[in-house]
Amino acid sequence: MNGERKMSNKLRRKVKSSGYPMNVANFTLNQISDLTKCRVDSLKFWCEAREKEFEDIYQKEAREKLEKAEDYIAVANILITLVAIKMTWGYTKANQRLLENYNAATEYVSRNGIEKTYQELQKQMGIELEFDSMDINKEFGFGEY
């Protein structure tokens, strides 16, 4: 234990005498280079690789959370539709039929696109919805993975 204290004291004196701050977060790249005996460009490359690694991890987490939120919103929209049908007509059979047709409708919208489907329904039913038209795959980079 006494040997550990001596090592610790020697290390403290060395750090204080070298002018380096005790907090590693305050080190400059040159100070780290001197301490580790690594070249600055090697350290820069290492830092960039770690930043890219963390960025990829955070992007993956964000993408997973976004997909989960989209699923939650989709389920909420279905439930709202079911409640609206029941409140309007009181049909529970209509709700069952809606659910049976839901997958086919989802495929239809996926195949034709949201904007085109909206325009068709607007002409047929006179509906008015507010939404921002966009290419969601391009906007959020879904086609890249």
TORTI-206199 format. One line per 4 residues: their letters; for each residue z, x, y of N, C-alpha, C. Coordinates in pm, whole numbers, plus 50000, padded with zeros to 5 digits. Example, Ala and Ser with C-alpha at 12.3 -4.5 7.8 and 13.67 -1.06 7.14 Angstrom:
2
AS> 50780 51319 49431 50780 51230 49550 50780 51320 49670 | 50708 51285 49775 50714 51367 49894 50787 51290 50003;
***
This chain:
145
MNGE> 50000 50082 49882 50000 50000 50000 50000 50087 50125 | 50075 50197 50122 50080 50288 50236 49943 50352 50258 | 49873 50380 50148 49739 50437 50159 49640 50339 50222 | 49658 50208 50190 49572 50106 50251 49597 50097 50401;
RKMS> 49722 50108 50442 49756 50101 50584 49695 50219 50657 | 49701 50339 50595 49641 50458 50657 49491 50440 50672 | 49426 50385 50569 49281 50364 50576 49250 50264 50687 | 49329 50162 50695 49307 50061 50796 49325 50119 50936;
NKLR> 49428 50201 50953 49453 50264 51084 49341 50362 51118 | 49296 50439 51019 49186 50532 51043 49059 50456 51084 | 49034 50347 51016 48917 50267 51048 48928 50210 51189 | 49045 50160 51225 49064 50106 51360 49041 50215 51465;
RKVK> 49098 50335 51441 49080 50444 51538 48932 50481 51549 | 48864 50483 51436 48723 50520 51438 48642 50417 51516 | 48669 50288 51493 48597 50182 51564 48628 50189 51712 | 48757 50209 51747 48794 50216 51889 48732 50338 51954;
SSGY> 48734 50452 51885 48681 50574 51946 48528 50571 51955 | 48464 50495 51867 48318 50489 51872 48269 50394 51982 | 48360 50317 52039 48321 50227 52148 48266 50095 52099 | 48263 50073 51968 48213 49948 51914 48320 49840 51924;
PMNV> 48283 49722 51962 48381 49613 51964 48421 49576 51822 | 48539 49521 51806 48587 49482 51673 48509 49364 51618 | 48461 49275 51705 48389 49157 51661 48244 49194 51631 | 48204 49182 51505 48069 49220 51463 47963 49136 51533;
ANFT> 47998 49015 51572 47902 48929 51641 47858 48989 51774 | 47939 49078 51830 47905 49140 51958 47824 49269 51943 | 47800 49313 51822 47725 49436 51799 47580 49418 51842 | 47523 49520 51899 47379 49520 51928 47307 49570 51804;
LNQI> 47178 49551 51803 47098 49597 51690 47107 49749 51675 | 47109 49819 51786 47119 49965 51781 47255 50009 51725 | 47363 49938 51762 47495 49972 51710 47501 49949 51559 | 47443 49840 51515 47440 49814 51370 47356 49919 51301;
SDLT> 47246 49958 51361 47159 50060 51305 47235 50192 51291 | 47311 50230 51394 47390 50353 51388 47495 50345 51279 | 47562 50231 51271 47669 50215 51172 47617 50216 51029 | 47506 50146 51006 47454 50133 50869 47356 50243 50831;
KCRV> 47315 50320 50928 47215 50427 50907 47080 50370 50864 | 47053 50246 50903 46924 50182 50878 46841 50187 51006 | 46711 50189 50989 46623 50186 51105 46626 50047 51169 | 46606 50044 51300 46610 49918 51375 46503 49822 51324;
DSLK> 46381 49871 51299 46274 49781 51254 46304 49725 51115 | 46375 49801 51030 46415 49749 50899 46518 49638 50917 | 46611 49657 51010 46711 49554 51037 46645 49429 51096 | 46547 49448 51184 46476 49333 51241 46407 49254 51132;
FWCE> 46342 49326 51040 46273 49262 50929 46373 49184 50844 | 46488 49244 50817 46592 49179 50737 46641 49053 50808 | 46667 49062 50939 46714 48946 51016 46611 48834 51015 | 46484 48868 51034 46379 48767 51034 46369 48699 50897;
AREK> 46385 48777 50791 46380 48719 50657 46496 48622 50635 | 46616 48660 50681 46733 48571 50667 46715 48445 50751 | 46662 48460 50874 46639 48344 50960 46539 48248 50895 | 46432 48302 50838 46332 48219 50770 46394 48149 50649;
EFED> 46477 48221 50576 46543 48164 50459 46632 48045 50500 | 46712 48064 50605 46799 47957 50652 46718 47840 50709 | 46611 47873 50781 46525 47769 50837 46466 47684 50725 | 46421 47746 50617 46366 47672 50504 46471 47582 50440;
IYQK> 46593 47633 50427 46701 47554 50369 46731 47433 50456 | 46741 47454 50588 46771 47344 50679 46658 47243 50684 | 46534 47290 50678 46421 47198 50678 46422 47111 50553 | 46452 47172 50439 46457 47097 50313 46567 46991 50320;
EARE> 46684 47029 50370 46795 46934 50384 46757 46820 50478 | 46694 46854 50590 46654 46752 50687 46551 46658 50626 | 46456 46713 50551 46352 46632 50487 46416 46535 50387 | 46513 46585 50308 46581 46500 50210 46658 46388 50280;
KLEK> 46726 46421 50389 46800 46319 50463 46706 46217 50526 | 46592 46263 50576 46494 46172 50636 46440 46077 50530 | 46407 46128 50412 46357 46043 50305 46462 45941 50262 | 46587 45983 50256 46696 45891 50220 46710 45783 50327;
AEDY> 46702 45822 50453 46713 45725 50563 46596 45627 50559 | 46476 45677 50529 46359 45589 50521 46376 45488 50408 | 46428 45533 50294 46453 45442 50182 46555 45335 50222 | 46659 45376 50290 46763 45283 50334 46705 45179 50430;
IAVA> 46622 45226 50523 46559 45136 50620 46466 45038 50549 | 46392 45087 50450 46301 45000 50376 46379 44890 50303 | 46490 44926 50240 46571 44826 50171 46628 44727 50272 | 46673 44776 50386 46726 44687 50490 46619 44589 50536;
NILI> 46496 44636 50552 46387 44548 50594 46358 44440 50489 | 46364 44476 50363 46343 44377 50257 46454 44272 50261 | 46579 44318 50275 46692 44225 50280 46682 44131 50401 | 46641 44186 50514 46623 44104 50634 46516 43998 50609;
TLVA> 46408 44037 50545 46300 43943 50514 46349 43834 50421 | 46424 43872 50318 46477 43773 50224 46571 43674 50294 | 46657 43725 50378 46750 43638 50451 46673 43546 50546 | 46570 43600 50612 46490 43518 50704 46419 43406 50629;
IKMT> 46366 43434 50512 46300 43329 50431 46401 43223 50392 | 46516 43266 50345 46619 43171 50303 46668 43087 50422 | 46687 43151 50537 46734 43077 50655 46627 42980 50706 | 46500 43019 50694 46392 42936 50746 46362 42820 50653;
WGYT> 46344 42848 50524 46302 42744 50431 46406 42713 50323 | 46503 42801 50305 46603 42780 50200 46548 42806 50061 | 46435 42870 50053 46370 42894 49924 46427 43018 49856 | 46490 42999 49745 46530 43118 49668 46416 43157 49574;
KANQ> 46333 43060 49533 46217 43093 49451 46115 43173 49532 | 46103 43142 49661 46012 43218 49746 46059 43363 49758 | 46188 43382 49762 46241 43519 49767 46206 43595 49639 | 46221 43528 49525 46186 43592 49398 46038 43627 49395;
RLLE> 45956 43537 49443 45811 43561 49445 45778 43676 49540 | 45848 43681 49655 45829 43791 49749 45859 43925 49681 | 45969 43932 49609 46004 44056 49541 45901 44094 49435 | 45849 43993 49365 45747 44020 49263 45620 44077 49325;
NYNA> 45588 44033 49446 45466 44081 49513 45489 44206 49599 | 45611 44248 49610 45644 44359 49700 45572 44489 49663 | 45571 44525 49535 45506 44650 49493 45356 44647 49521 | 45293 44533 49494 45150 44520 49522 45124 44531 49672;
ATEY> 45211 44470 49752 45196 44478 49897 45216 44620 49948 | 45312 44690 49890 45337 44829 49927 45214 44915 49898 | 45155 44896 49782 45033 44969 49745 44919 44937 49842 | 44905 44809 49879 44800 44766 49972 44816 44835 50108;
VSRN> 44938 44837 50162 44964 44900 50291 44942 45050 50282 | 44985 45111 50173 44965 45256 50155 44817 45290 50150 | 44741 45207 50081 44597 45232 50066 44523 45210 50198 | 44556 45106 50273 44483 45071 50395 44543 45130 50522;
GIEK> 44667 45171 50516 44732 45226 50635 44805 45118 50712 | 44910 45159 50781 44994 45064 50854 44918 45001 50970 | 44847 45082 51046 44779 45029 51165 44671 44928 51128 | 44590 44959 51028 44483 44867 50985 44543 44738 50930;
TYQE> 44648 44751 50849 44714 44631 50793 44773 44546 50906 | 44834 44611 51003 44891 44538 51118 44781 44461 51191 | 44667 44527 51214 44557 44461 51286 44505 44340 51207 | 44495 44353 51075 44451 44241 50991 44548 44124 51001;
LQKQ> 44678 44152 50988 44778 44046 50992 44789 43985 51132 | 44766 44066 51232 44768 44015 51370 44658 43912 51389 | 44538 43940 51336 44426 43846 51345 44453 43721 51261 | 44503 43740 51139 44523 43628 51047 44640 43539 51087;
MGIE> 44751 43602 51132 44875 43526 51155 44918 43520 51301 | 44854 43598 51385 44892 43602 51525 45026 43671 51551 | 45064 43762 51462 45193 43831 51478 45186 43936 51588 | 45299 43962 51648 45311 44067 51750 45434 44151 51715;
LEFD> 45412 44276 51682 45521 44370 51653 45506 44489 51744 | 45618 44546 51783 45614 44668 51863 45639 44788 51772 | 45546 44880 51774 45565 45005 51702 45473 45110 51762 | 45512 45235 51745 45429 45345 51793 45334 45386 51683;
SMDI> 45207 45378 51710 45107 45418 51613 45105 45571 51604 | 45106 45621 51482 45098 45767 51463 45057 45796 51320 | 45008 45916 51301 44980 45965 51167 45110 46028 51118 | 45185 45953 51039 45319 45998 50998 45313 46126 50915;
NKEF> 45208 46141 50835 45196 46263 50754 45178 46386 50842 | 45096 46372 50945 45073 46483 51037 45196 46506 51126 | 45254 46396 51174 45367 46403 51265 45488 46474 51203 | 45516 46443 51077 45635 46498 51011 45601 46603 50906;
GFGE> 45473 46636 50888 45435 46743 50796 45455 46708 50650 | 45440 46580 50613 45466 46541 50475 45360 46592 50377 | 45239 46611 50420 45134 46652 50327 45137 46799 50294 | 45227 46876 50355 45225 47021 50340 45304 47073 50221;
Y> 45381 46989 50152 45471 47042 50050 45430 47008 49912;
***
